Amino acid sequence: MAKVKLAREAAILVSMKALQPATILAVDDSDAQLYFVSRVLRHAGFEVKETKSGSDTLRMAENKPDLIVLDVRLPDINGFEICRRLKANPKTANIPVVFLSSEHPPADGKAQAHFLGADEFLTYPIQPDQLTVIVNAVLAKRAQ
């Protein structure tokens, strides 16, 4: 009887989590770009947390957001190093990372991002619906 009760409570918790909006950590040192990303994702129904620094990203990732949208260039730690540290930490290794950069990376930039475990590498300019579709696709892929 106790196992049935525990299974029922676990099922309720899982379904409650499914009803909650996904939490996205948006990371960019540009006020304009951070505002754009946050506004688009909030409009799409996500809960968005924001930061402008790499050290804050690593600290906030401990709260296990559902996905991180990460700029490459930040004032204290670059995005590639943040991604490497996230993926090396068992507590944060499974958090999907989507790079979104205003700089078009050299061909090896995308390869480096994927090698480090990033799920996508996008560049500005980006349409709001394109950002939303990609974030939803990465979240759906991780849920499978």
ChimeraX attribute file (.defattr): number of C-alpha atoms within 10 A of each C-alpha:
attribute: neighborCount
match mode: 1-to-1
recipient: residues
	/A:1	6
	/A:2	7
	/A:3	8
	/A:4	9
	/A:5	10
	/A:6	11
	/A:7	12
	/A:8	12
	/A:9	12
	/A:10	12
	/A:11	12
	/A:12	12
	/A:13	12
	/A:14	11
	/A:15	11
	/A:16	10
	/A:17	11
	/A:18	10
	/A:19	9
	/A:20	11
	/A:21	14
	/A:22	18
	/A:23	19
	/A:24	23
	/A:25	23
	/A:26	25
	/A:27	28
	/A:28	27
	/A:29	17
	/A:30	14
	/A:31	9
	/A:32	10
	/A:33	18
	/A:34	19
	/A:35	14
	/A:36	13
	/A:37	22
	/A:38	22
	/A:39	15
	/A:40	17
	/A:41	22
	/A:42	17
	/A:43	12
	/A:44	16
	/A:45	14
	/A:46	19
	/A:47	17
	/A:48	20
	/A:49	15
	/A:50	19
	/A:51	16
	/A:52	19
	/A:53	19
	/A:54	25
	/A:55	16
	/A:56	13
	/A:57	23
	/A:58	17
	/A:59	10
	/A:60	15
	/A:61	19
	/A:62	12
	/A:63	11
	/A:64	17
	/A:65	19
	/A:66	19
	/A:67	24
	/A:68	25
	/A:69	24
	/A:70	30
	/A:71	29
	/A:72	24
	/A:73	19
	/A:74	18
	/A:75	11
	/A:76	11
	/A:77	15
	/A:78	16
	/A:79	23
	/A:80	22
	/A:81	14
	/A:82	20
	/A:83	28
	/A:84	16
	/A:85	15
	/A:86	23
	/A:87	19
	/A:88	14
	/A:89	12
	/A:90	9
	/A:91	13
	/A:92	18
	/A:93	17
	/A:94	16
	/A:95	21
	/A:96	25
	/A:97	27
	/A:98	25
	/A:99	23
	/A:100	25
	/A:101	21
	/A:102	15
	/A:103	13
	/A:104	13
	/A:105	15
	/A:106	9
	/A:107	8
	/A:108	10
	/A:109	14
	/A:110	17
	/A:111	14
	/A:112	14
	/A:113	22
	/A:114	18
	/A:115	13
	/A:116	19
	/A:117	21
	/A:118	22
	/A:119	20
	/A:120	17
	/A:121	21
	/A:122	21
	/A:123	13
	/A:124	11
	/A:125	10
	/A:126	13
	/A:127	9
	/A:128	15
	/A:129	12
	/A:130	11
	/A:131	19
	/A:132	18
	/A:133	12
	/A:134	15
	/A:135	22
	/A:136	16
	/A:137	12
	/A:138	16
	/A:139	17
	/A:140	10
	/A:141	11
	/A:142	14
	/A:143	7
	/A:144	5
